[in-house]
Amino acid sequence: MSRTPFIAGNWKMNKTMAEAAEFADAFKKQEIHSKAKMAFCVPFTDLAVVKKAFEGTEVGVGAQNVHFEDSGAFTGEVSLPMLKEIGLDYCIIGHSERRQYFHETDESCNKKLKKLLNESSIIPILCVGENLDEREAGKEEEVVSSEIKADFEGIPEELAEKVVIAYEPIWAIGTGKTAGPEQAEKMCGFIRRTFASLYSQEAADKLIIQYGGSMKPENAEALLAEPDIDGGLIGGASLIPEKFAAILNAAK
Ligand code: PEP
């Protein structure tokens, strides 16, 4: 089964609007000779700027979160109708930083996935992964399968297969520690088998699974060469046009 690689940047809480526009100008000058799909998931304040800057190009644009209600007394939150008006392609759901610092739960991830899948064509990028204690206790598969089962609860196959899953071991995010290609492949293969057991082999064969956790130009080629790793979710290295372009070019 051939799947088109997908490399997405997660800018986290970085770049003002002026910096975002400057980044877009610099990124458009990079030589990209990869057929991989690409996108940047940027802060809410940068969405319209980045969307406009990449209009008419192959670059997709995504948000990093969405609320599951349409409107109401949810100070500081942003709703799906607000995102739809910008014309976004992607939205990250359940990033470990949101789970850790903002009490995002599998239950809220499930509601957000349902909201996006039922009411928009915005593709969710669902993040799952174990922390260091869980990895050291040998519980990584248990943690990841429990997240996947809870996050996809009640979502039918025809919608579930639109989701991109990012395997992000928390101990490798922003730490400079990367899961080795074999370690990352083992977990991405496990995620595909878990998805097949929930849905079907056919759906699992189509599923795009990214690896995320200190991916950079130096390690991207080896990670992306693994059969179950279909792309990357890139934090730090997505802030630098040359580095993100080099990762894209490593995706064959
Ligand atoms: C991320 O934010 O999803 C991520 C993987 O970050 P980094 O590449 O900086 O580890």
py3Dmol code that shows the C-alpha trace and the ligand (Angstrom):
import py3Dmol

protein = """\
ATOM      1  CA  MET A   1       0.000   0.000   0.000  1.00  0.00           C
ATOM      2  CA  SER A   2       1.582   3.287  -0.960  1.00  0.00           C
ATOM      3  CA  ARG A   3       0.810   6.271   1.214  1.00  0.00           C
ATOM      4  CA  THR A   4       1.855   9.848   0.427  1.00  0.00           C
ATOM      5  CA  PRO A   5       4.246  11.090   3.125  1.00  0.00           C
ATOM      6  CA  PHE A   6       2.943  13.992   5.173  1.00  0.00           C
ATOM      7  CA  ILE A   7       5.244  16.383   7.017  1.00  0.00           C
ATOM      8  CA  ALA A   8       3.592  18.928   9.310  1.00  0.00           C
ATOM      9  CA  GLY A   9       5.164  21.675  11.375  1.00  0.00           C
ATOM     10  CA  ASN A  10       3.873  22.512  14.842  1.00  0.00           C
ATOM     11  CA  TRP A  11       4.977  26.017  15.684  1.00  0.00           C
ATOM     12  CA  LYS A  12       3.551  25.745  19.219  1.00  0.00           C
ATOM     13  CA  MET A  13       3.479  29.247  20.849  1.00  0.00           C
ATOM     14  CA  ASN A  14       6.057  30.784  18.524  1.00  0.00           C
ATOM     15  CA  LYS A  15       6.084  33.605  15.941  1.00  0.00           C
ATOM     16  CA  THR A  16       4.199  36.880  15.852  1.00  0.00           C
ATOM     17  CA  MET A  17       2.250  37.739  12.690  1.00  0.00           C
ATOM     18  CA  ALA A  18       5.226  39.690  11.323  1.00  0.00           C
ATOM     19  CA  GLU A  19       7.566  36.771  12.035  1.00  0.00           C
ATOM     20  CA  ALA A  20       5.103  34.346  10.435  1.00  0.00           C
ATOM     21  CA  ALA A  21       4.973  36.424   7.241  1.00  0.00           C
ATOM     22  CA  GLU A  22       8.773  36.617   7.199  1.00  0.00           C
ATOM     23  CA  PHE A  23       8.984  32.838   7.624  1.00  0.00           C
ATOM     24  CA  ALA A  24       6.556  32.268   4.722  1.00  0.00           C
ATOM     25  CA  ASP A  25       8.625  34.482   2.411  1.00  0.00           C
ATOM     26  CA  ALA A  26      11.812  32.603   3.334  1.00  0.00           C
ATOM     27  CA  PHE A  27      10.150  29.185   3.038  1.00  0.00           C
ATOM     28  CA  LYS A  28       8.839  29.948  -0.467  1.00  0.00           C
ATOM     29  CA  LYS A  29      12.462  30.435  -1.570  1.00  0.00           C
ATOM     30  CA  GLN A  30      13.496  26.918  -0.452  1.00  0.00           C
ATOM     31  CA  GLU A  31      14.107  24.247  -3.057  1.00  0.00           C
ATOM     32  CA  ILE A  32      11.686  21.432  -2.359  1.00  0.00           C
ATOM     33  CA  HIS A  33      12.083  18.299  -4.461  1.00  0.00           C
ATOM     34  CA  SER A  34       9.794  16.075  -2.460  1.00  0.00           C
ATOM     35  CA  LYS A  35       6.306  14.862  -3.299  1.00  0.00           C
ATOM     36  CA  ALA A  36       5.385  14.846   0.392  1.00  0.00           C
ATOM     37  CA  LYS A  37       2.327  16.752   1.559  1.00  0.00           C
ATOM     38  CA  MET A  38       3.226  19.599   3.881  1.00  0.00           C
ATOM     39  CA  ALA A  39       1.540  21.907   6.349  1.00  0.00           C
ATOM     40  CA  PHE A  40       2.202  24.328   9.179  1.00  0.00           C
ATOM     41  CA  CYS A  41       0.063  24.278  12.322  1.00  0.00           C
ATOM     42  CA  VAL A  42       0.438  27.753  13.738  1.00  0.00           C
ATOM     43  CA  PRO A  43      -0.893  29.880  16.630  1.00  0.00           C
ATOM     44  CA  PHE A  44      -4.458  31.183  16.170  1.00  0.00           C
ATOM     45  CA  THR A  45      -3.218  34.751  15.659  1.00  0.00           C
ATOM     46  CA  ASP A  46      -1.018  33.631  12.732  1.00  0.00           C
ATOM     47  CA  LEU A  47      -3.616  31.520  10.895  1.00  0.00           C
ATOM     48  CA  ALA A  48      -5.011  34.171   8.545  1.00  0.00           C
ATOM     49  CA  VAL A  49      -1.546  35.554   7.788  1.00  0.00           C
ATOM     50  CA  VAL A  50      -0.059  32.144   6.978  1.00  0.00           C
ATOM     51  CA  LYS A  51      -3.138  31.090   5.002  1.00  0.00           C
ATOM     52  CA  LYS A  52      -2.850  34.225   2.822  1.00  0.00           C
ATOM     53  CA  ALA A  53       0.929  33.889   2.450  1.00  0.00           C
ATOM     54  CA  PHE A  54       0.645  30.310   1.127  1.00  0.00           C
ATOM     55  CA  GLU A  55      -2.468  30.864  -1.039  1.00  0.00           C
ATOM     56  CA  GLY A  56      -2.099  29.029  -4.346  1.00  0.00           C
ATOM     57  CA  THR A  57       0.789  26.854  -3.096  1.00  0.00           C
ATOM     58  CA  GLU A  58       0.925  23.222  -1.937  1.00  0.00           C
ATOM     59  CA  VAL A  59       1.407  24.286   1.672  1.00  0.00           C
ATOM     60  CA  GLY A  60      -1.473  23.380   3.991  1.00  0.00           C
ATOM     61  CA  VAL A  61      -2.360  25.365   7.085  1.00  0.00           C
ATOM     62  CA  GLY A  62      -3.606  24.059  10.399  1.00  0.00           C
ATOM     63  CA  ALA A  63      -4.566  25.088  13.920  1.00  0.00           C
ATOM     64  CA  GLN A  64      -3.208  23.523  17.102  1.00  0.00           C
ATOM     65  CA  ASN A  65      -6.533  23.110  18.932  1.00  0.00           C
ATOM     66  CA  VAL A  66     -10.290  23.661  18.633  1.00  0.00           C
ATOM     67  CA  HIS A  67     -13.149  23.674  21.138  1.00  0.00           C
ATOM     68  CA  PHE A  68     -15.946  21.128  20.737  1.00  0.00           C
ATOM     69  CA  GLU A  69     -18.750  23.664  21.257  1.00  0.00           C
ATOM     70  CA  ASP A  70     -19.739  26.198  18.572  1.00  0.00           C
ATOM     71  CA  SER A  71     -19.880  29.222  20.875  1.00  0.00           C
ATOM     72  CA  GLY A  72     -20.476  30.235  24.462  1.00  0.00           C
ATOM     73  CA  ALA A  73     -18.832  31.015  27.768  1.00  0.00           C
ATOM     74  CA  PHE A  74     -15.439  29.405  27.133  1.00  0.00           C
ATOM     75  CA  THR A  75     -12.996  32.265  27.671  1.00  0.00           C
ATOM     76  CA  GLY A  76      -9.804  31.875  25.710  1.00  0.00           C
ATOM     77  CA  GLU A  77     -11.105  29.117  23.429  1.00  0.00           C
ATOM     78  CA  VAL A  78     -11.607  29.068  19.645  1.00  0.00           C
ATOM     79  CA  SER A  79     -14.472  27.245  17.909  1.00  0.00           C
ATOM     80  CA  LEU A  80     -14.802  25.241  14.712  1.00  0.00           C
ATOM     81  CA  PRO A  81     -16.982  27.844  12.907  1.00  0.00           C
ATOM     82  CA  MET A  82     -14.191  30.374  13.578  1.00  0.00           C
ATOM     83  CA  LEU A  83     -11.572  28.033  12.091  1.00  0.00           C
ATOM     84  CA  LYS A  84     -13.750  27.063   9.130  1.00  0.00           C
ATOM     85  CA  GLU A  85     -14.055  30.687   8.084  1.00  0.00           C
ATOM     86  CA  ILE A  86     -10.273  30.850   7.644  1.00  0.00           C
ATOM     87  CA  GLY A  87     -10.381  27.800   5.379  1.00  0.00           C
ATOM     88  CA  LEU A  88      -7.993  25.531   7.249  1.00  0.00           C
ATOM     89  CA  ASP A  89      -6.763  22.113   6.170  1.00  0.00           C
ATOM     90  CA  TYR A  90      -5.684  20.556   9.488  1.00  0.00           C
ATOM     91  CA  CYS A  91      -6.071  20.788  13.249  1.00  0.00           C
ATOM     92  CA  ILE A  92      -3.848  19.132  15.859  1.00  0.00           C
ATOM     93  CA  ILE A  93      -5.819  17.355  18.588  1.00  0.00           C
ATOM     94  CA  GLY A  94      -4.477  16.083  21.905  1.00  0.00           C
ATOM     95  CA  HIS A  95      -0.881  17.270  21.672  1.00  0.00           C
ATOM     96  CA  SER A  96       0.928  16.093  24.805  1.00  0.00           C
ATOM     97  CA  GLU A  97       1.553  19.699  25.868  1.00  0.00           C
ATOM     98  CA  ARG A  98      -2.215  20.288  25.839  1.00  0.00           C
ATOM     99  CA  ARG A  99      -2.812  17.041  27.707  1.00  0.00           C
ATOM    100  CA  GLN A 100      -0.109  17.915  30.256  1.00  0.00           C
ATOM    101  CA  TYR A 101      -0.572  21.664  30.842  1.00  0.00           C
ATOM    102  CA  PHE A 102      -4.212  22.261  29.852  1.00  0.00           C
ATOM    103  CA  HIS A 103      -5.856  19.086  31.175  1.00  0.00           C
ATOM    104  CA  GLU A 104      -6.858  17.789  27.755  1.00  0.00           C
ATOM    105  CA  THR A 105      -8.322  14.302  28.247  1.00  0.00           C
ATOM    106  CA  ASP A 106      -9.161  11.429  25.937  1.00  0.00           C
ATOM    107  CA  GLU A 107     -12.796  12.382  26.451  1.00  0.00           C
ATOM    108  CA  SER A 108     -12.245  15.940  25.199  1.00  0.00           C
ATOM    109  CA  CYS A 109     -10.051  14.676  22.326  1.00  0.00           C
ATOM    110  CA  ASN A 110     -12.887  12.338  21.331  1.00  0.00           C
ATOM    111  CA  LYS A 111     -15.404  15.220  21.334  1.00  0.00           C
ATOM    112  CA  LYS A 112     -13.038  17.399  19.288  1.00  0.00           C
ATOM    113  CA  LEU A 113     -12.394  14.632  16.743  1.00  0.00           C
ATOM    114  CA  LYS A 114     -16.147  14.098  16.351  1.00  0.00           C
ATOM    115  CA  LYS A 115     -16.715  17.830  15.947  1.00  0.00           C
ATOM    116  CA  LEU A 116     -14.081  18.173  13.202  1.00  0.00           C
ATOM    117  CA  LEU A 117     -15.031  14.971  11.381  1.00  0.00           C
ATOM    118  CA  ASN A 118     -18.806  15.493  11.483  1.00  0.00           C
ATOM    119  CA  GLU A 119     -18.904  19.195  10.739  1.00  0.00           C
ATOM    120  CA  SER A 120     -15.907  20.075   8.587  1.00  0.00           C
ATOM    121  CA  SER A 121     -13.371  18.867   6.089  1.00  0.00           C
ATOM    122  CA  ILE A 122     -10.521  19.891   8.407  1.00  0.00           C
ATOM    123  CA  ILE A 123      -8.275  16.854   8.910  1.00  0.00           C
ATOM    124  CA  PRO A 124      -7.440  16.119  12.554  1.00  0.00           C
ATOM    125  CA  ILE A 125      -3.843  15.257  13.462  1.00  0.00           C
ATOM    126  CA  LEU A 126      -4.326  13.229  16.641  1.00  0.00           C
ATOM    127  CA  CYS A 127      -1.278  12.980  18.927  1.00  0.00           C
ATOM    128  CA  VAL A 128      -0.686   9.938  21.124  1.00  0.00           C
ATOM    129  CA  GLY A 129       2.361   8.764  23.031  1.00  0.00           C
ATOM    130  CA  GLU A 130       3.787   7.607  26.330  1.00  0.00           C
ATOM    131  CA  ASN A 131       5.837   9.522  28.897  1.00  0.00           C
ATOM    132  CA  LEU A 132       9.254   8.482  30.205  1.00  0.00           C
ATOM    133  CA  ASP A 133       7.939   6.657  33.295  1.00  0.00           C
ATOM    134  CA  GLU A 134       5.484   4.697  31.166  1.00  0.00           C
ATOM    135  CA  ARG A 135       8.228   3.769  28.667  1.00  0.00           C
ATOM    136  CA  GLU A 136      10.592   2.707  31.463  1.00  0.00           C
ATOM    137  CA  ALA A 137       7.820   0.557  32.944  1.00  0.00           C
ATOM    138  CA  GLY A 138       7.335  -1.101  29.534  1.00  0.00           C
ATOM    139  CA  LYS A 139       3.790   0.283  29.287  1.00  0.00           C
ATOM    140  CA  GLU A 140       4.081   2.194  25.998  1.00  0.00           C
ATOM    141  CA  GLU A 141       1.764  -0.107  24.039  1.00  0.00           C
ATOM    142  CA  GLU A 142      -0.823  -0.185  26.830  1.00  0.00           C
ATOM    143  CA  VAL A 143      -0.842   3.641  27.042  1.00  0.00           C
ATOM    144  CA  VAL A 144      -1.031   4.242  23.312  1.00  0.00           C
ATOM    145  CA  SER A 145      -3.720   1.631  22.645  1.00  0.00           C
ATOM    146  CA  SER A 146      -5.841   2.973  25.492  1.00  0.00           C
ATOM    147  CA  GLU A 147      -5.541   6.521  24.079  1.00  0.00           C
ATOM    148  CA  ILE A 148      -6.478   5.366  20.581  1.00  0.00           C
ATOM    149  CA  LYS A 149      -9.472   3.321  21.769  1.00  0.00           C
ATOM    150  CA  ALA A 150     -10.812   6.201  23.874  1.00  0.00           C
ATOM    151  CA  ASP A 151     -10.101   8.924  21.321  1.00  0.00           C
ATOM    152  CA  PHE A 152     -11.880   7.025  18.502  1.00  0.00           C
ATOM    153  CA  GLU A 153     -14.815   5.854  20.670  1.00  0.00           C
ATOM    154  CA  GLY A 154     -18.050   6.030  18.627  1.00  0.00           C
ATOM    155  CA  ILE A 155     -16.339   7.277  15.446  1.00  0.00           C
ATOM    156  CA  PRO A 156     -17.302   5.208  12.378  1.00  0.00           C
ATOM    157  CA  GLU A 157     -14.650   3.864  10.000  1.00  0.00           C
ATOM    158  CA  GLU A 158     -15.499   6.179   7.089  1.00  0.00           C
ATOM    159  CA  LEU A 159     -14.673   9.163   9.327  1.00  0.00           C
ATOM    160  CA  ALA A 160     -11.857   7.569  11.355  1.00  0.00           C
ATOM    161  CA  GLU A 161      -9.803   6.843   8.246  1.00  0.00           C
ATOM    162  CA  LYS A 162      -9.526  10.579   7.527  1.00  0.00           C
ATOM    163  CA  VAL A 163      -7.560  11.158  10.745  1.00  0.00           C
ATOM    164  CA  VAL A 164      -3.755  11.417  10.762  1.00  0.00           C
ATOM    165  CA  ILE A 165      -2.205   9.880  13.888  1.00  0.00           C
ATOM    166  CA  ALA A 166       1.053  11.311  15.208  1.00  0.00           C
ATOM    167  CA  TYR A 167       3.028   8.990  17.475  1.00  0.00           C
ATOM    168  CA  GLU A 168       4.867  11.354  19.794  1.00  0.00           C
ATOM    169  CA  PRO A 169       6.731   9.770  22.689  1.00  0.00           C
ATOM    170  CA  ILE A 170       6.593  12.562  25.267  1.00  0.00           C
ATOM    171  CA  TRP A 171      10.166  11.907  26.390  1.00  0.00           C
ATOM    172  CA  ALA A 172      11.368  12.799  22.886  1.00  0.00           C
ATOM    173  CA  ILE A 173       9.462  16.077  22.428  1.00  0.00           C
ATOM    174  CA  GLY A 174      11.655  19.148  22.541  1.00  0.00           C
ATOM    175  CA  THR A 175      14.299  17.206  24.461  1.00  0.00           C
ATOM    176  CA  GLY A 176      16.720  16.432  21.634  1.00  0.00           C
ATOM    177  CA  LYS A 177      16.162  12.717  22.405  1.00  0.00           C
ATOM    178  CA  THR A 178      14.702  10.915  19.412  1.00  0.00           C
ATOM    179  CA  ALA A 179      13.162   7.494  19.373  1.00  0.00           C
ATOM    180  CA  GLY A 180      15.492   5.456  17.173  1.00  0.00           C
ATOM    181  CA  PRO A 181      14.052   4.414  13.802  1.00  0.00           C
ATOM    182  CA  GLU A 182      13.445   0.859  15.061  1.00  0.00           C
ATOM    183  CA  GLN A 183      11.771   2.029  18.279  1.00  0.00           C
ATOM    184  CA  ALA A 184       9.577   4.498  16.374  1.00  0.00           C
ATOM    185  CA  GLU A 185       8.713   1.920  13.691  1.00  0.00           C
ATOM    186  CA  LYS A 186       7.737  -0.627  16.327  1.00  0.00           C
ATOM    187  CA  MET A 187       5.228   1.790  17.854  1.00  0.00           C
ATOM    188  CA  CYS A 188       3.891   3.066  14.520  1.00  0.00           C
ATOM    189  CA  GLY A 189       3.365  -0.562  13.431  1.00  0.00           C
ATOM    190  CA  PHE A 190       1.595  -1.201  16.729  1.00  0.00           C
ATOM    191  CA  ILE A 191      -0.654   1.830  16.130  1.00  0.00           C
ATOM    192  CA  ARG A 192      -1.546   0.520  12.661  1.00  0.00           C
ATOM    193  CA  ARG A 193      -2.428  -2.911  14.096  1.00  0.00           C
ATOM    194  CA  THR A 194      -4.498  -1.307  16.872  1.00  0.00           C
ATOM    195  CA  PHE A 195      -6.377   0.749  14.287  1.00  0.00           C
ATOM    196  CA  ALA A 196      -6.931  -2.402  12.182  1.00  0.00           C
ATOM    197  CA  SER A 197      -8.379  -4.191  15.198  1.00  0.00           C
ATOM    198  CA  LEU A 198     -10.784  -1.293  15.825  1.00  0.00           C
ATOM    199  CA  TYR A 199     -11.766  -0.864  12.182  1.00  0.00           C
ATOM    200  CA  SER A 200     -10.357  -2.941   9.301  1.00  0.00           C
ATOM    201  CA  GLN A 201      -7.035  -3.826   7.679  1.00  0.00           C
ATOM    202  CA  GLU A 202      -8.104  -1.798   4.648  1.00  0.00           C
ATOM    203  CA  ALA A 203      -8.601   1.331   6.775  1.00  0.00           C
ATOM    204  CA  ALA A 204      -5.329   0.707   8.630  1.00  0.00           C
ATOM    205  CA  ASP A 205      -3.438   0.360   5.352  1.00  0.00           C
ATOM    206  CA  LYS A 206      -4.616   3.833   4.351  1.00  0.00           C
ATOM    207  CA  LEU A 207      -3.935   5.462   7.734  1.00  0.00           C
ATOM    208  CA  ILE A 208      -1.197   8.119   7.742  1.00  0.00           C
ATOM    209  CA  ILE A 209       0.992   7.766  10.838  1.00  0.00           C
ATOM    210  CA  GLN A 210       3.558  10.431  11.643  1.00  0.00           C
ATOM    211  CA  TYR A 211       6.436  10.221  14.068  1.00  0.00           C
ATOM    212  CA  GLY A 212       7.105  13.295  16.210  1.00  0.00           C
ATOM    213  CA  GLY A 213       9.841  13.968  18.734  1.00  0.00           C
ATOM    214  CA  SER A 214      13.005  15.912  17.917  1.00  0.00           C
ATOM    215  CA  MET A 215      12.864  15.034  14.219  1.00  0.00           C
ATOM    216  CA  LYS A 216      15.477  17.085  12.371  1.00  0.00           C
ATOM    217  CA  PRO A 217      17.373  17.020   9.066  1.00  0.00           C
ATOM    218  CA  GLU A 218      20.042  14.729  10.581  1.00  0.00           C
ATOM    219  CA  ASN A 219      17.643  11.928  11.594  1.00  0.00           C
ATOM    220  CA  ALA A 220      14.663  12.420   9.270  1.00  0.00           C
ATOM    221  CA  GLU A 221      15.804  10.187   6.429  1.00  0.00           C
ATOM    222  CA  ALA A 222      16.303   7.117   8.629  1.00  0.00           C
ATOM    223  CA  LEU A 223      12.991   7.618  10.453  1.00  0.00           C
ATOM    224  CA  LEU A 224      11.019   8.276   7.266  1.00  0.00           C
ATOM    225  CA  ALA A 225      12.505   5.208   5.550  1.00  0.00           C
ATOM    226  CA  GLU A 226      10.635   2.929   8.002  1.00  0.00           C
ATOM    227  CA  PRO A 227       7.582   1.284   6.414  1.00  0.00           C
ATOM    228  CA  ASP A 228       4.990   2.338   9.011  1.00  0.00           C
ATOM    229  CA  ILE A 229       6.276   5.911   9.444  1.00  0.00           C
ATOM    230  CA  ASP A 230       4.460   8.001   6.855  1.00  0.00           C
ATOM    231  CA  GLY A 231       5.689  11.398   7.883  1.00  0.00           C
ATOM    232  CA  GLY A 232       6.594  13.652  10.753  1.00  0.00           C
ATOM    233  CA  LEU A 233       5.113  16.175  13.129  1.00  0.00           C
ATOM    234  CA  ILE A 234       7.926  18.626  13.626  1.00  0.00           C
ATOM    235  CA  GLY A 235       8.209  21.142  16.458  1.00  0.00           C
ATOM    236  CA  GLY A 236      11.500  23.007  16.857  1.00  0.00           C
ATOM    237  CA  ALA A 237      12.843  22.305  13.363  1.00  0.00           C
ATOM    238  CA  SER A 238       9.659  23.651  11.721  1.00  0.00           C
ATOM    239  CA  LEU A 239      10.533  27.159  12.888  1.00  0.00           C
ATOM    240  CA  ILE A 240      13.518  27.345  10.554  1.00  0.00           C
ATOM    241  CA  PRO A 241      12.726  27.298   6.806  1.00  0.00           C
ATOM    242  CA  GLU A 242      15.962  25.526   5.790  1.00  0.00           C
ATOM    243  CA  LYS A 243      15.503  22.769   8.380  1.00  0.00           C
ATOM    244  CA  PHE A 244      11.858  22.121   7.526  1.00  0.00           C
ATOM    245  CA  ALA A 245      12.717  22.036   3.803  1.00  0.00           C
ATOM    246  CA  ALA A 246      15.530  19.551   4.475  1.00  0.00           C
ATOM    247  CA  ILE A 247      13.140  17.270   6.392  1.00  0.00           C
ATOM    248  CA  LEU A 248      10.634  17.463   3.528  1.00  0.00           C
ATOM    249  CA  ASN A 249      13.365  16.556   1.069  1.00  0.00           C
ATOM    250  CA  ALA A 250      14.232  13.516   3.193  1.00  0.00           C
ATOM    251  CA  ALA A 251      10.706  12.138   2.619  1.00  0.00           C
ATOM    252  CA  LYS A 252      10.861   9.889  -0.423  1.00  0.00           C
TER     253      LYS A 252
END
"""
ligand_1 = """\
10
PEP
C 5.951 18.563 18.589
O 5.769 19.658 19.088
O 4.978 17.920 18.185
C 7.328 18.050 18.488
C 7.519 16.844 18.009
O 8.338 18.880 18.917
P 9.924 18.717 18.657
O 10.094 18.358 17.203
O 10.494 20.041 18.999
O 10.380 17.607 19.544
"""
view = py3Dmol.view(width=600, height=400)
view.addModel(protein, "pdb")
view.setStyle({"model": 0}, {"cartoon": {"style": "trace"}})
view.addModel(ligand_1, "xyz")
view.setStyle({"model": 1}, {"stick": {}})
view.zoomTo()
view.show()
